Amino acid sequence: MNPTQLAYFKKKLLDWKAEILRESRETLDQLQEGGIQEPDLADRASTETDWSLELRTRDRQRKLISKIDAALRRIETGEYGYCEVTGEPIGLKRLEARPVATMTLEAQEAHERKERVHRDD
């Protein structure tokens, strides 16, 4: 991967991380503004369900930040864009769709098939 491509993916990852952090701050601000003020039980249950979904989303995004940080470290060490299983280059289309990818599409599919087989045991 050439330096221009690496710079592109580094910016893409940093922008993605900044967006996640901004959304997390907004969620925290909303939570700190006050509790659920719904007098009706059905409305309250609906609001609590919405908040639960929002918090689960933020938790998934928190885990995604660690993957973004790992991808940024791989850029710094020169390992970004190479499959951790086969050592082959990961396609640019795959990296564009999933910049935190650590495996080629073929290696990822093989990994998922293997995971499915062992999960059924």
Phi and psi restraints in degrees (range 20) as a CNS / XPLOR table:
assign (resid 1 and name C) (resid 2 and name N)
       (resid 2 and name CA) (resid 2 and name C) 1.0 -84.7 20.0 2
assign (resid 2 and name N) (resid 2 and name CA)
       (resid 2 and name C) (resid 3 and name N) 1.0 165.9 20.0 2
assign (resid 2 and name C) (resid 3 and name N)
       (resid 3 and name CA) (resid 3 and name C) 1.0 -58.9 20.0 2
assign (resid 3 and name N) (resid 3 and name CA)
       (resid 3 and name C) (resid 4 and name N) 1.0 -35.0 20.0 2
assign (resid 3 and name C) (resid 4 and name N)
       (resid 4 and name CA) (resid 4 and name C) 1.0 -65.1 20.0 2
assign (resid 4 and name N) (resid 4 and name CA)
       (resid 4 and name C) (resid 5 and name N) 1.0 -43.1 20.0 2
assign (resid 4 and name C) (resid 5 and name N)
       (resid 5 and name CA) (resid 5 and name C) 1.0 -65.2 20.0 2
assign (resid 5 and name N) (resid 5 and name CA)
       (resid 5 and name C) (resid 6 and name N) 1.0 -42.7 20.0 2
assign (resid 5 and name C) (resid 6 and name N)
       (resid 6 and name CA) (resid 6 and name C) 1.0 -61.5 20.0 2
assign (resid 6 and name N) (resid 6 and name CA)
       (resid 6 and name C) (resid 7 and name N) 1.0 -41.7 20.0 2
assign (resid 6 and name C) (resid 7 and name N)
       (resid 7 and name CA) (resid 7 and name C) 1.0 -63.5 20.0 2
assign (resid 7 and name N) (resid 7 and name CA)
       (resid 7 and name C) (resid 8 and name N) 1.0 -39.3 20.0 2
assign (resid 7 and name C) (resid 8 and name N)
       (resid 8 and name CA) (resid 8 and name C) 1.0 -61.1 20.0 2
assign (resid 8 and name N) (resid 8 and name CA)
       (resid 8 and name C) (resid 9 and name N) 1.0 -48.9 20.0 2
assign (resid 8 and name C) (resid 9 and name N)
       (resid 9 and name CA) (resid 9 and name C) 1.0 -69.0 20.0 2
assign (resid 9 and name N) (resid 9 and name CA)
       (resid 9 and name C) (resid 10 and name N) 1.0 -34.3 20.0 2
assign (resid 9 and name C) (resid 10 and name N)
       (resid 10 and name CA) (resid 10 and name C) 1.0 -62.1 20.0 2
assign (resid 10 and name N) (resid 10 and name CA)
       (resid 10 and name C) (resid 11 and name N) 1.0 -45.5 20.0 2
assign (resid 10 and name C) (resid 11 and name N)
       (resid 11 and name CA) (resid 11 and name C) 1.0 -63.9 20.0 2
assign (resid 11 and name N) (resid 11 and name CA)
       (resid 11 and name C) (resid 12 and name N) 1.0 -42.7 20.0 2
assign (resid 11 and name C) (resid 12 and name N)
       (resid 12 and name CA) (resid 12 and name C) 1.0 -59.7 20.0 2
assign (resid 12 and name N) (resid 12 and name CA)
       (resid 12 and name C) (resid 13 and name N) 1.0 -44.2 20.0 2
assign (resid 12 and name C) (resid 13 and name N)
       (resid 13 and name CA) (resid 13 and name C) 1.0 -67.0 20.0 2
assign (resid 13 and name N) (resid 13 and name CA)
       (resid 13 and name C) (resid 14 and name N) 1.0 -43.7 20.0 2
assign (resid 13 and name C) (resid 14 and name N)
       (resid 14 and name CA) (resid 14 and name C) 1.0 -64.5 20.0 2
assign (resid 14 and name N) (resid 14 and name CA)
       (resid 14 and name C) (resid 15 and name N) 1.0 -40.2 20.0 2
assign (resid 14 and name C) (resid 15 and name N)
       (resid 15 and name CA) (resid 15 and name C) 1.0 -65.1 20.0 2
assign (resid 15 and name N) (resid 15 and name CA)
       (resid 15 and name C) (resid 16 and name N) 1.0 -40.7 20.0 2
assign (resid 15 and name C) (resid 16 and name N)
       (resid 16 and name CA) (resid 16 and name C) 1.0 -62.5 20.0 2
assign (resid 16 and name N) (resid 16 and name CA)
       (resid 16 and name C) (resid 17 and name N) 1.0 -45.1 20.0 2
assign (resid 16 and name C) (resid 17 and name N)
       (resid 17 and name CA) (resid 17 and name C) 1.0 -62.4 20.0 2
assign (resid 17 and name N) (resid 17 and name CA)
       (resid 17 and name C) (resid 18 and name N) 1.0 -44.1 20.0 2
assign (resid 17 and name C) (resid 18 and name N)
       (resid 18 and name CA) (resid 18 and name C) 1.0 -61.7 20.0 2
assign (resid 18 and name N) (resid 18 and name CA)
       (resid 18 and name C) (resid 19 and name N) 1.0 -39.6 20.0 2
assign (resid 18 and name C) (resid 19 and name N)
       (resid 19 and name CA) (resid 19 and name C) 1.0 -64.6 20.0 2
assign (resid 19 and name N) (resid 19 and name CA)
       (resid 19 and name C) (resid 20 and name N) 1.0 -42.9 20.0 2
assign (resid 19 and name C) (resid 20 and name N)
       (resid 20 and name CA) (resid 20 and name C) 1.0 -63.1 20.0 2
assign (resid 20 and name N) (resid 20 and name CA)
       (resid 20 and name C) (resid 21 and name N) 1.0 -44.2 20.0 2
assign (resid 20 and name C) (resid 21 and name N)
       (resid 21 and name CA) (resid 21 and name C) 1.0 -64.7 20.0 2
assign (resid 21 and name N) (resid 21 and name CA)
       (resid 21 and name C) (resid 22 and name N) 1.0 -38.4 20.0 2
assign (resid 21 and name C) (resid 22 and name N)
       (resid 22 and name CA) (resid 22 and name C) 1.0 -63.5 20.0 2
assign (resid 22 and name N) (resid 22 and name CA)
       (resid 22 and name C) (resid 23 and name N) 1.0 -45.2 20.0 2
assign (resid 22 and name C) (resid 23 and name N)
       (resid 23 and name CA) (resid 23 and name C) 1.0 -63.8 20.0 2
assign (resid 23 and name N) (resid 23 and name CA)
       (resid 23 and name C) (resid 24 and name N) 1.0 -36.9 20.0 2
assign (resid 23 and name C) (resid 24 and name N)
       (resid 24 and name CA) (resid 24 and name C) 1.0 -65.2 20.0 2
assign (resid 24 and name N) (resid 24 and name CA)
       (resid 24 and name C) (resid 25 and name N) 1.0 -42.2 20.0 2
assign (resid 24 and name C) (resid 25 and name N)
       (resid 25 and name CA) (resid 25 and name C) 1.0 -62.0 20.0 2
assign (resid 25 and name N) (resid 25 and name CA)
       (resid 25 and name C) (resid 26 and name N) 1.0 -40.7 20.0 2
assign (resid 25 and name C) (resid 26 and name N)
       (resid 26 and name CA) (resid 26 and name C) 1.0 -62.6 20.0 2
assign (resid 26 and name N) (resid 26 and name CA)
       (resid 26 and name C) (resid 27 and name N) 1.0 -41.3 20.0 2
assign (resid 26 and name C) (resid 27 and name N)
       (resid 27 and name CA) (resid 27 and name C) 1.0 -63.8 20.0 2
assign (resid 27 and name N) (resid 27 and name CA)
       (resid 27 and name C) (resid 28 and name N) 1.0 -44.2 20.0 2
assign (resid 27 and name C) (resid 28 and name N)
       (resid 28 and name CA) (resid 28 and name C) 1.0 -62.3 20.0 2
assign (resid 28 and name N) (resid 28 and name CA)
       (resid 28 and name C) (resid 29 and name N) 1.0 -41.7 20.0 2
assign (resid 28 and name C) (resid 29 and name N)
       (resid 29 and name CA) (resid 29 and name C) 1.0 -60.8 20.0 2
assign (resid 29 and name N) (resid 29 and name CA)
       (resid 29 and name C) (resid 30 and name N) 1.0 -42.7 20.0 2
assign (resid 29 and name C) (resid 30 and name N)
       (resid 30 and name CA) (resid 30 and name C) 1.0 -64.5 20.0 2
assign (resid 30 and name N) (resid 30 and name CA)
       (resid 30 and name C) (resid 31 and name N) 1.0 -39.1 20.0 2
assign (resid 30 and name C) (resid 31 and name N)
       (resid 31 and name CA) (resid 31 and name C) 1.0 -67.0 20.0 2
assign (resid 31 and name N) (resid 31 and name CA)
       (resid 31 and name C) (resid 32 and name N) 1.0 -36.5 20.0 2
assign (resid 31 and name C) (resid 32 and name N)
       (resid 32 and name CA) (resid 32 and name C) 1.0 -77.7 20.0 2
assign (resid 32 and name N) (resid 32 and name CA)
       (resid 32 and name C) (resid 33 and name N) 1.0 -19.0 20.0 2
assign (resid 32 and name C) (resid 33 and name N)
       (resid 33 and name CA) (resid 33 and name C) 1.0 -64.8 20.0 2
assign (resid 33 and name N) (resid 33 and name CA)
       (resid 33 and name C) (resid 34 and name N) 1.0 -26.5 20.0 2
assign (resid 33 and name C) (resid 34 and name N)
       (resid 34 and name CA) (resid 34 and name C) 1.0 159.2 20.0 2
assign (resid 34 and name N) (resid 34 and name CA)
       (resid 34 and name C) (resid 35 and name N) 1.0 162.9 20.0 2
assign (resid 34 and name C) (resid 35 and name N)
       (resid 35 and name CA) (resid 35 and name C) 1.0 -76.9 20.0 2
assign (resid 35 and name N) (resid 35 and name CA)
       (resid 35 and name C) (resid 36 and name N) 1.0 -170.1 20.0 2
assign (resid 35 and name C) (resid 36 and name N)
       (resid 36 and name CA) (resid 36 and name C) 1.0 -75.6 20.0 2
assign (resid 36 and name N) (resid 36 and name CA)
       (resid 36 and name C) (resid 37 and name N) 1.0 125.4 20.0 2
assign (resid 36 and name C) (resid 37 and name N)
       (resid 37 and name CA) (resid 37 and name C) 1.0 -108.2 20.0 2
assign (resid 37 and name N) (resid 37 and name CA)
       (resid 37 and name C) (resid 38 and name N) 1.0 18.7 20.0 2
assign (resid 37 and name C) (resid 38 and name N)
       (resid 38 and name CA) (resid 38 and name C) 1.0 -79.2 20.0 2
assign (resid 38 and name N) (resid 38 and name CA)
       (resid 38 and name C) (resid 39 and name N) 1.0 119.5 20.0 2
assign (resid 38 and name C) (resid 39 and name N)
       (resid 39 and name CA) (resid 39 and name C) 1.0 -75.0 20.0 2
assign (resid 39 and name N) (resid 39 and name CA)
       (resid 39 and name C) (resid 40 and name N) 1.0 -31.1 20.0 2
assign (resid 39 and name C) (resid 40 and name N)
       (resid 40 and name CA) (resid 40 and name C) 1.0 -81.3 20.0 2
assign (resid 40 and name N) (resid 40 and name CA)
       (resid 40 and name C) (resid 41 and name N) 1.0 134.1 20.0 2
assign (resid 40 and name C) (resid 41 and name N)
       (resid 41 and name CA) (resid 41 and name C) 1.0 -61.8 20.0 2
assign (resid 41 and name N) (resid 41 and name CA)
       (resid 41 and name C) (resid 42 and name N) 1.0 -39.3 20.0 2
assign (resid 41 and name C) (resid 42 and name N)
       (resid 42 and name CA) (resid 42 and name C) 1.0 -66.5 20.0 2
assign (resid 42 and name N) (resid 42 and name CA)
       (resid 42 and name C) (resid 43 and name N) 1.0 -42.1 20.0 2
assign (resid 42 and name C) (resid 43 and name N)
       (resid 43 and name CA) (resid 43 and name C) 1.0 -64.9 20.0 2
assign (resid 43 and name N) (resid 43 and name CA)
       (resid 43 and name C) (resid 44 and name N) 1.0 -39.7 20.0 2
assign (resid 43 and name C) (resid 44 and name N)
       (resid 44 and name CA) (resid 44 and name C) 1.0 -63.6 20.0 2
assign (resid 44 and name N) (resid 44 and name CA)
       (resid 44 and name C) (resid 45 and name N) 1.0 -44.0 20.0 2
assign (resid 44 and name C) (resid 45 and name N)
       (resid 45 and name CA) (resid 45 and name C) 1.0 -63.2 20.0 2
assign (resid 45 and name N) (resid 45 and name CA)
       (resid 45 and name C) (resid 46 and name N) 1.0 -40.2 20.0 2
assign (resid 45 and name C) (resid 46 and name N)
       (resid 46 and name CA) (resid 46 and name C) 1.0 -64.0 20.0 2
assign (resid 46 and name N) (resid 46 and name CA)
       (resid 46 and name C) (resid 47 and name N) 1.0 -43.4 20.0 2
assign (resid 46 and name C) (resid 47 and name N)
       (resid 47 and name CA) (resid 47 and name C) 1.0 -64.7 20.0 2
assign (resid 47 and name N) (resid 47 and name CA)
       (resid 47 and name C) (resid 48 and name N) 1.0 -41.9 20.0 2
assign (resid 47 and name C) (resid 48 and name N)
       (resid 48 and name CA) (resid 48 and name C) 1.0 -63.3 20.0 2
assign (resid 48 and name N) (resid 48 and name CA)
       (resid 48 and name C) (resid 49 and name N) 1.0 -38.4 20.0 2
assign (resid 48 and name C) (resid 49 and name N)
       (resid 49 and name CA) (resid 49 and name C) 1.0 -64.3 20.0 2
assign (resid 49 and name N) (resid 49 and name CA)
       (resid 49 and name C) (resid 50 and name N) 1.0 -43.1 20.0 2
assign (resid 49 and name C) (resid 50 and name N)
       (resid 50 and name CA) (resid 50 and name C) 1.0 -60.3 20.0 2
assign (resid 50 and name N) (resid 50 and name CA)
       (resid 50 and name C) (resid 51 and name N) 1.0 -44.4 20.0 2
assign (resid 50 and name C) (resid 51 and name N)
       (resid 51 and name CA) (resid 51 and name C) 1.0 -65.6 20.0 2
assign (resid 51 and name N) (resid 51 and name CA)
       (resid 51 and name C) (resid 52 and name N) 1.0 -38.0 20.0 2
assign (resid 51 and name C) (resid 52 and name N)
       (resid 52 and name CA) (resid 52 and name C) 1.0 -62.3 20.0 2
assign (resid 52 and name N) (resid 52 and name CA)
       (resid 52 and name C) (resid 53 and name N) 1.0 -44.2 20.0 2
assign (resid 52 and name C) (resid 53 and name N)
       (resid 53 and name CA) (resid 53 and name C) 1.0 -63.3 20.0 2
assign (resid 53 and name N) (resid 53 and name CA)
       (resid 53 and name C) (resid 54 and name N) 1.0 -42.4 20.0 2
assign (resid 53 and name C) (resid 54 and name N)
       (resid 54 and name CA) (resid 54 and name C) 1.0 -60.7 20.0 2
assign (resid 54 and name N) (resid 54 and name CA)
       (resid 54 and name C) (resid 55 and name N) 1.0 -43.4 20.0 2
assign (resid 54 and name C) (resid 55 and name N)
       (resid 55 and name CA) (resid 55 and name C) 1.0 -68.8 20.0 2
assign (resid 55 and name N) (resid 55 and name CA)
       (resid 55 and name C) (resid 56 and name N) 1.0 -35.8 20.0 2
assign (resid 55 and name C) (resid 56 and name N)
       (resid 56 and name CA) (resid 56 and name C) 1.0 -65.4 20.0 2
assign (resid 56 and name N) (resid 56 and name CA)
       (resid 56 and name C) (resid 57 and name N) 1.0 -39.4 20.0 2
assign (resid 56 and name C) (resid 57 and name N)
       (resid 57 and name CA) (resid 57 and name C) 1.0 -62.2 20.0 2
assign (resid 57 and name N) (resid 57 and name CA)
       (resid 57 and name C) (resid 58 and name N) 1.0 -44.3 20.0 2
assign (resid 57 and name C) (resid 58 and name N)
       (resid 58 and name CA) (resid 58 and name C) 1.0 -63.5 20.0 2
assign (resid 58 and name N) (resid 58 and name CA)
       (resid 58 and name C) (resid 59 and name N) 1.0 -36.1 20.0 2
assign (resid 58 and name C) (resid 59 and name N)
       (resid 59 and name CA) (resid 59 and name C) 1.0 -65.4 20.0 2
assign (resid 59 and name N) (resid 59 and name CA)
       (resid 59 and name C) (resid 60 and name N) 1.0 -42.5 20.0 2
assign (resid 59 and name C) (resid 60 and name N)
       (resid 60 and name CA) (resid 60 and name C) 1.0 -62.5 20.0 2
assign (resid 60 and name N) (resid 60 and name CA)
       (resid 60 and name C) (resid 61 and name N) 1.0 -39.8 20.0 2
assign (resid 60 and name C) (resid 61 and name N)
       (resid 61 and name CA) (resid 61 and name C) 1.0 -68.6 20.0 2
assign (resid 61 and name N) (resid 61 and name CA)
       (resid 61 and name C) (resid 62 and name N) 1.0 -32.2 20.0 2
assign (resid 61 and name C) (resid 62 and name N)
       (resid 62 and name CA) (resid 62 and name C) 1.0 -61.6 20.0 2
assign (resid 62 and name N) (resid 62 and name CA)
       (resid 62 and name C) (resid 63 and name N) 1.0 -41.3 20.0 2
assign (resid 62 and name C) (resid 63 and name N)
       (resid 63 and name CA) (resid 63 and name C) 1.0 -67.3 20.0 2
assign (resid 63 and name N) (resid 63 and name CA)
       (resid 63 and name C) (resid 64 and name N) 1.0 -34.4 20.0 2
assign (resid 63 and name C) (resid 64 and name N)
       (resid 64 and name CA) (resid 64 and name C) 1.0 -65.4 20.0 2
assign (resid 64 and name N) (resid 64 and name CA)
       (resid 64 and name C) (resid 65 and name N) 1.0 -35.0 20.0 2
assign (resid 64 and name C) (resid 65 and name N)
       (resid 65 and name CA) (resid 65 and name C) 1.0 -59.8 20.0 2
assign (resid 65 and name N) (resid 65 and name CA)
       (resid 65 and name C) (resid 66 and name N) 1.0 -39.0 20.0 2
assign (resid 65 and name C) (resid 66 and name N)
       (resid 66 and name CA) (resid 66 and name C) 1.0 -66.4 20.0 2
assign (resid 66 and name N) (resid 66 and name CA)
       (resid 66 and name C) (resid 67 and name N) 1.0 -33.0 20.0 2
assign (resid 66 and name C) (resid 67 and name N)
       (resid 67 and name CA) (resid 67 and name C) 1.0 -69.9 20.0 2
assign (resid 67 and name N) (resid 67 and name CA)
       (resid 67 and name C) (resid 68 and name N) 1.0 -37.7 20.0 2
assign (resid 67 and name C) (resid 68 and name N)
       (resid 68 and name CA) (resid 68 and name C) 1.0 -63.9 20.0 2
assign (resid 68 and name N) (resid 68 and name CA)
       (resid 68 and name C) (resid 69 and name N) 1.0 -45.2 20.0 2
assign (resid 68 and name C) (resid 69 and name N)
       (resid 69 and name CA) (resid 69 and name C) 1.0 -60.2 20.0 2
assign (resid 69 and name N) (resid 69 and name CA)
       (resid 69 and name C) (resid 70 and name N) 1.0 -39.5 20.0 2
assign (resid 69 and name C) (resid 70 and name N)
       (resid 70 and name CA) (resid 70 and name C) 1.0 -65.1 20.0 2
assign (resid 70 and name N) (resid 70 and name CA)
       (resid 70 and name C) (resid 71 and name N) 1.0 -40.2 20.0 2
assign (resid 70 and name C) (resid 71 and name N)
       (resid 71 and name CA) (resid 71 and name C) 1.0 -64.6 20.0 2
assign (resid 71 and name N) (resid 71 and name CA)
       (resid 71 and name C) (resid 72 and name N) 1.0 -40.7 20.0 2
assign (resid 71 and name C) (resid 72 and name N)
       (resid 72 and name CA) (resid 72 and name C) 1.0 -62.9 20.0 2
assign (resid 72 and name N) (resid 72 and name CA)
       (resid 72 and name C) (resid 73 and name N) 1.0 -38.3 20.0 2
assign (resid 72 and name C) (resid 73 and name N)
       (resid 73 and name CA) (resid 73 and name C) 1.0 -64.6 20.0 2
assign (resid 73 and name N) (resid 73 and name CA)
       (resid 73 and name C) (resid 74 and name N) 1.0 -39.0 20.0 2
assign (resid 73 and name C) (resid 74 and name N)
       (resid 74 and name CA) (resid 74 and name C) 1.0 -64.4 20.0 2
assign (resid 74 and name N) (resid 74 and name CA)
       (resid 74 and name C) (resid 75 and name N) 1.0 -34.6 20.0 2
assign (resid 74 and name C) (resid 75 and name N)
       (resid 75 and name CA) (resid 75 and name C) 1.0 -62.7 20.0 2
assign (resid 75 and name N) (resid 75 and name CA)
       (resid 75 and name C) (resid 76 and name N) 1.0 -44.9 20.0 2
assign (resid 75 and name C) (resid 76 and name N)
       (resid 76 and name CA) (resid 76 and name C) 1.0 -64.8 20.0 2
assign (resid 76 and name N) (resid 76 and name CA)
       (resid 76 and name C) (resid 77 and name N) 1.0 -34.1 20.0 2
assign (resid 76 and name C) (resid 77 and name N)
       (resid 77 and name CA) (resid 77 and name C) 1.0 -91.7 20.0 2
assign (resid 77 and name N) (resid 77 and name CA)
       (resid 77 and name C) (resid 78 and name N) 1.0 -2.6 20.0 2
assign (resid 77 and name C) (resid 78 and name N)
       (resid 78 and name CA) (resid 78 and name C) 1.0 83.2 20.0 2
assign (resid 78 and name N) (resid 78 and name CA)
       (resid 78 and name C) (resid 79 and name N) 1.0 11.1 20.0 2
assign (resid 78 and name C) (resid 79 and name N)
       (resid 79 and name CA) (resid 79 and name C) 1.0 -97.5 20.0 2
assign (resid 79 and name N) (resid 79 and name CA)
       (resid 79 and name C) (resid 80 and name N) 1.0 -7.2 20.0 2
assign (resid 79 and name C) (resid 80 and name N)
       (resid 80 and name CA) (resid 80 and name C) 1.0 -67.3 20.0 2
assign (resid 80 and name N) (resid 80 and name CA)
       (resid 80 and name C) (resid 81 and name N) 1.0 137.9 20.0 2
assign (resid 80 and name C) (resid 81 and name N)
       (resid 81 and name CA) (resid 81 and name C) 1.0 90.3 20.0 2
assign (resid 81 and name N) (resid 81 and name CA)
       (resid 81 and name C) (resid 82 and name N) 1.0 4.6 20.0 2
assign (resid 81 and name C) (resid 82 and name N)
       (resid 82 and name CA) (resid 82 and name C) 1.0 -118.5 20.0 2
assign (resid 82 and name N) (resid 82 and name CA)
       (resid 82 and name C) (resid 83 and name N) 1.0 138.7 20.0 2
assign (resid 82 and name C) (resid 83 and name N)
       (resid 83 and name CA) (resid 83 and name C) 1.0 -65.7 20.0 2
assign (resid 83 and name N) (resid 83 and name CA)
       (resid 83 and name C) (resid 84 and name N) 1.0 131.4 20.0 2
assign (resid 83 and name C) (resid 84 and name N)
       (resid 84 and name CA) (resid 84 and name C) 1.0 -73.6 20.0 2
assign (resid 84 and name N) (resid 84 and name CA)
       (resid 84 and name C) (resid 85 and name N) 1.0 -14.1 20.0 2
assign (resid 84 and name C) (resid 85 and name N)
       (resid 85 and name CA) (resid 85 and name C) 1.0 -95.5 20.0 2
assign (resid 85 and name N) (resid 85 and name CA)
       (resid 85 and name C) (resid 86 and name N) 1.0 -50.3 20.0 2
assign (resid 85 and name C) (resid 86 and name N)
       (resid 86 and name CA) (resid 86 and name C) 1.0 -102.1 20.0 2
assign (resid 86 and name N) (resid 86 and name CA)
       (resid 86 and name C) (resid 87 and name N) 1.0 -18.5 20.0 2
assign (resid 86 and name C) (resid 87 and name N)
       (resid 87 and name CA) (resid 87 and name C) 1.0 80.0 20.0 2
assign (resid 87 and name N) (resid 87 and name CA)
       (resid 87 and name C) (resid 88 and name N) 1.0 -1.6 20.0 2
assign (resid 87 and name C) (resid 88 and name N)
       (resid 88 and name CA) (resid 88 and name C) 1.0 -77.2 20.0 2
assign (resid 88 and name N) (resid 88 and name CA)
       (resid 88 and name C) (resid 89 and name N) 1.0 156.3 20.0 2
assign (resid 88 and name C) (resid 89 and name N)
       (resid 89 and name CA) (resid 89 and name C) 1.0 -65.1 20.0 2
assign (resid 89 and name N) (resid 89 and name CA)
       (resid 89 and name C) (resid 90 and name N) 1.0 140.1 20.0 2
assign (resid 89 and name C) (resid 90 and name N)
       (resid 90 and name CA) (resid 90 and name C) 1.0 -85.3 20.0 2
assign (resid 90 and name N) (resid 90 and name CA)
       (resid 90 and name C) (resid 91 and name N) 1.0 134.8 20.0 2
assign (resid 90 and name C) (resid 91 and name N)
       (resid 91 and name CA) (resid 91 and name C) 1.0 -59.8 20.0 2
assign (resid 91 and name N) (resid 91 and name CA)
       (resid 91 and name C) (resid 92 and name N) 1.0 145.1 20.0 2
assign (resid 91 and name C) (resid 92 and name N)
       (resid 92 and name CA) (resid 92 and name C) 1.0 -62.1 20.0 2
assign (resid 92 and name N) (resid 92 and name CA)
       (resid 92 and name C) (resid 93 and name N) 1.0 -35.5 20.0 2
assign (resid 92 and name C) (resid 93 and name N)
       (resid 93 and name CA) (resid 93 and name C) 1.0 -62.6 20.0 2
assign (resid 93 and name N) (resid 93 and name CA)
       (resid 93 and name C) (resid 94 and name N) 1.0 -40.6 20.0 2
assign (resid 93 and name C) (resid 94 and name N)
       (resid 94 and name CA) (resid 94 and name C) 1.0 -65.9 20.0 2
assign (resid 94 and name N) (resid 94 and name CA)
       (resid 94 and name C) (resid 95 and name N) 1.0 -43.9 20.0 2
assign (resid 94 and name C) (resid 95 and name N)
       (resid 95 and name CA) (resid 95 and name C) 1.0 -66.6 20.0 2
assign (resid 95 and name N) (resid 95 and name CA)
       (resid 95 and name C) (resid 96 and name N) 1.0 -33.5 20.0 2
assign (resid 95 and name C) (resid 96 and name N)
       (resid 96 and name CA) (resid 96 and name C) 1.0 -65.2 20.0 2
assign (resid 96 and name N) (resid 96 and name CA)
       (resid 96 and name C) (resid 97 and name N) 1.0 -41.8 20.0 2
assign (resid 96 and name C) (resid 97 and name N)
       (resid 97 and name CA) (resid 97 and name C) 1.0 -74.7 20.0 2
assign (resid 97 and name N) (resid 97 and name CA)
       (resid 97 and name C) (resid 98 and name N) 1.0 -36.1 20.0 2
assign (resid 97 and name C) (resid 98 and name N)
       (resid 98 and name CA) (resid 98 and name C) 1.0 -140.1 20.0 2
assign (resid 98 and name N) (resid 98 and name CA)
       (resid 98 and name C) (resid 99 and name N) 1.0 83.3 20.0 2
assign (resid 98 and name C) (resid 99 and name N)
       (resid 99 and name CA) (resid 99 and name C) 1.0 -61.9 20.0 2
assign (resid 99 and name N) (resid 99 and name CA)
       (resid 99 and name C) (resid 100 and name N) 1.0 -16.0 20.0 2
assign (resid 99 and name C) (resid 100 and name N)
       (resid 100 and name CA) (resid 100 and name C) 1.0 -94.0 20.0 2
assign (resid 100 and name N) (resid 100 and name CA)
       (resid 100 and name C) (resid 101 and name N) 1.0 6.9 20.0 2
assign (resid 100 and name C) (resid 101 and name N)
       (resid 101 and name CA) (resid 101 and name C) 1.0 -58.0 20.0 2
assign (resid 101 and name N) (resid 101 and name CA)
       (resid 101 and name C) (resid 102 and name N) 1.0 138.6 20.0 2
assign (resid 101 and name C) (resid 102 and name N)
       (resid 102 and name CA) (resid 102 and name C) 1.0 -116.5 20.0 2
assign (resid 102 and name N) (resid 102 and name CA)
       (resid 102 and name C) (resid 103 and name N) 1.0 -2.9 20.0 2
assign (resid 102 and name C) (resid 103 and name N)
       (resid 103 and name CA) (resid 103 and name C) 1.0 -135.5 20.0 2
assign (resid 103 and name N) (resid 103 and name CA)
       (resid 103 and name C) (resid 104 and name N) 1.0 152.8 20.0 2
assign (resid 103 and name C) (resid 104 and name N)
       (resid 104 and name CA) (resid 104 and name C) 1.0 -64.5 20.0 2
assign (resid 104 and name N) (resid 104 and name CA)
       (resid 104 and name C) (resid 105 and name N) 1.0 164.1 20.0 2
assign (resid 104 and name C) (resid 105 and name N)
       (resid 105 and name CA) (resid 105 and name C) 1.0 -58.9 20.0 2
assign (resid 105 and name N) (resid 105 and name CA)
       (resid 105 and name C) (resid 106 and name N) 1.0 -42.0 20.0 2
assign (resid 105 and name C) (resid 106 and name N)
       (resid 106 and name CA) (resid 106 and name C) 1.0 -64.4 20.0 2
assign (resid 106 and name N) (resid 106 and name CA)
       (resid 106 and name C) (resid 107 and name N) 1.0 -44.4 20.0 2
assign (resid 106 and name C) (resid 107 and name N)
       (resid 107 and name CA) (resid 107 and name C) 1.0 -65.5 20.0 2
assign (resid 107 and name N) (resid 107 and name CA)
       (resid 107 and name C) (resid 108 and name N) 1.0 -38.5 20.0 2
assign (resid 107 and name C) (resid 108 and name N)
       (resid 108 and name CA) (resid 108 and name C) 1.0 -64.6 20.0 2
assign (resid 108 and name N) (resid 108 and name CA)
       (resid 108 and name C) (resid 109 and name N) 1.0 -43.5 20.0 2
assign (resid 108 and name C) (resid 109 and name N)
       (resid 109 and name CA) (resid 109 and name C) 1.0 -63.1 20.0 2
assign (resid 109 and name N) (resid 109 and name CA)
       (resid 109 and name C) (resid 110 and name N) 1.0 -42.1 20.0 2
assign (resid 109 and name C) (resid 110 and name N)
       (resid 110 and name CA) (resid 110 and name C) 1.0 -62.9 20.0 2
assign (resid 110 and name N) (resid 110 and name CA)
       (resid 110 and name C) (resid 111 and name N) 1.0 -42.2 20.0 2
assign (resid 110 and name C) (resid 111 and name N)
       (resid 111 and name CA) (resid 111 and name C) 1.0 -61.0 20.0 2
assign (resid 111 and name N) (resid 111 and name CA)
       (resid 111 and name C) (resid 112 and name N) 1.0 -44.6 20.0 2
assign (resid 111 and name C) (resid 112 and name N)
       (resid 112 and name CA) (resid 112 and name C) 1.0 -67.6 20.0 2
assign (resid 112 and name N) (resid 112 and name CA)
       (resid 112 and name C) (resid 113 and name N) 1.0 -37.6 20.0 2
assign (resid 112 and name C) (resid 113 and name N)
       (resid 113 and name CA) (resid 113 and name C) 1.0 -63.1 20.0 2
assign (resid 113 and name N) (resid 113 and name CA)
       (resid 113 and name C) (resid 114 and name N) 1.0 -44.7 20.0 2
assign (resid 113 and name C) (resid 114 and name N)
       (resid 114 and name CA) (resid 114 and name C) 1.0 -62.8 20.0 2
assign (resid 114 and name N) (resid 114 and name CA)
       (resid 114 and name C) (resid 115 and name N) 1.0 -41.8 20.0 2
assign (resid 114 and name C) (resid 115 and name N)
       (resid 115 and name CA) (resid 115 and name C) 1.0 -61.9 20.0 2
assign (resid 115 and name N) (resid 115 and name CA)
       (resid 115 and name C) (resid 116 and name N) 1.0 -42.4 20.0 2
assign (resid 115 and name C) (resid 116 and name N)
       (resid 116 and name CA) (resid 116 and name C) 1.0 -63.3 20.0 2
assign (resid 116 and name N) (resid 116 and name CA)
       (resid 116 and name C) (resid 117 and name N) 1.0 -42.5 20.0 2
assign (resid 116 and name C) (resid 117 and name N)
       (resid 117 and name CA) (resid 117 and name C) 1.0 -63.6 20.0 2
assign (resid 117 and name N) (resid 117 and name CA)
       (resid 117 and name C) (resid 118 and name N) 1.0 -44.2 20.0 2
assign (resid 117 and name C) (resid 118 and name N)
       (resid 118 and name CA) (resid 118 and name C) 1.0 -73.3 20.0 2
assign (resid 118 and name N) (resid 118 and name CA)
       (resid 118 and name C) (resid 119 and name N) 1.0 -27.5 20.0 2
assign (resid 118 and name C) (resid 119 and name N)
       (resid 119 and name CA) (resid 119 and name C) 1.0 -69.0 20.0 2
assign (resid 119 and name N) (resid 119 and name CA)
       (resid 119 and name C) (resid 120 and name N) 1.0 -31.3 20.0 2
assign (resid 119 and name C) (resid 120 and name N)
       (resid 120 and name CA) (resid 120 and name C) 1.0 -76.9 20.0 2
assign (resid 120 and name N) (resid 120 and name CA)
       (resid 120 and name C) (resid 121 and name N) 1.0 -11.6 20.0 2
